[in-house]
Amino acid sequence: MKRYVGLRKLTSVGIGEKFGPSKRAKRASYCLWFAKHGALLTKSLLVKRRVVEDGICPACHQEEETLLHALRDCQRAKMVWEHFAPQHCLQQFYSLDEYKAWHHWLST
């Protein structure tokens, strides 16, 4: 599982058995790579580029879809993290404010 760099922390705590070397794990690592390099198109970014007028998250319709919202703070994203991540990690996971700190925590 070392080839899925973005999922290293998750696999080190036993989540690799749930993901395995599957297409889902590969897609998740690609998603994290795109996010790390600022290439994940969120509604917030599309508003800045004047592609769309509304930056509200299409999943929850409650907040602006920023990178952290899409990957961590949206209710749908939270359901995924709370299903796969160990409970003892979630408090620190949700307390990191910047995406860089969050991504560093996830990938170490």
C-alpha positions in Angstrom: 0.0 0.0 0.0 3.0 2.4 0.0 2.2 3.4 -3.5 -0.9 5.2 -2.3 1.0 8.0 -0.7 -2.1 10.1 0.2 -3.6 7.1 2.1 -0.4 6.2 4.1 -1.8 7.3 7.5 -5.1 5.5 6.8 -3.4 2.3 5.8 -1.1 2.4 8.8 -4.1 2.3 11.1 -5.7 -0.6 9.5 -7.8 1.0 6.8 -5.9 -0.7 4.0 -7.8 -3.8 4.6 -11.0 -2.0 3.8 -9.7 -0.2 0.8 -7.1 -2.7 -0.4 -5.2 -2.1 -3.6 -8.4 -1.3 -5.4 -9.6 1.4 -7.8 -11.2 3.3 -5.0 -7.9 3.6 -3.1 -6.1 4.7 -6.3 -8.8 7.3 -7.0 -8.6 8.6 -3.5 -4.9 9.0 -3.7 -5.3 10.9 -7.1 -7.9 13.1 -5.5 -5.6 14.0 -2.6 -2.7 14.6 -5.1 -4.9 17.0 -7.1 -6.0 18.7 -3.9 -2.5 19.1 -2.6 -1.5 20.8 -5.9 -4.5 23.1 -6.0 -5.9 21.4 -9.0 -9.1 20.0 -7.5 -12.0 22.0 -8.9 -14.3 23.1 -6.2 -17.3 25.4 -6.6 -15.3 28.1 -4.8 -12.5 27.9 -7.3 -15.0 27.8 -10.2 -16.6 31.1 -8.9 -13.2 32.7 -8.8 -12.6 31.6 -12.4 -16.1 32.9 -13.3 -17.2 29.5 -14.6 -20.2 29.4 -12.3 -22.0 32.0 -10.2 -22.9 29.9 -7.2 -20.2 28.5 -4.9 -22.6 26.6 -2.6 -21.8 22.9 -2.0 -24.0 20.8 -4.2 -23.9 17.9 -1.7 -25.1 19.7 1.4 -26.4 23.1 0.1 -25.2 24.7 3.4 -21.8 26.2 2.9 -19.4 27.4 0.2 -17.6 24.4 -1.4 -14.0 25.1 -0.5 -11.3 22.5 -0.7 -11.5 21.7 3.0 -15.3 21.7 2.9 -15.4 19.3 0.0 -12.8 16.9 1.5 -13.5 17.1 5.2 -16.2 19.5 6.5 -19.2 18.6 4.3 -21.7 16.3 6.0 -21.2 13.7 3.2 -17.4 13.8 3.6 -17.8 13.5 7.4 -19.8 10.4 7.0 -17.0 8.8 4.9 -14.2 9.9 7.3 -16.2 8.7 10.4 -16.8 5.3 8.8 -13.1 4.7 7.8 -11.0 6.7 10.2 -10.3 5.5 13.7 -12.3 7.5 16.3 -9.2 8.5 18.3 -7.9 10.4 15.3 -11.0 12.4 14.4 -10.7 15.2 16.9 -7.3 16.2 15.7 -8.4 15.6 12.1 -11.3 18.1 12.3 -9.3 20.7 14.3 -6.7 21.4 11.6 -7.7 24.7 10.0 -5.4 24.9 6.9 -5.5 22.5 4.1 -1.7 22.2 4.1 -1.7 21.1 7.8 -4.6 18.8 7.2 -2.9 17.1 4.2 0.4 16.8 6.0 -1.3 15.1 8.9 -3.1 12.7 6.5 0.0 11.8 4.5 2.5 11.3 7.4 
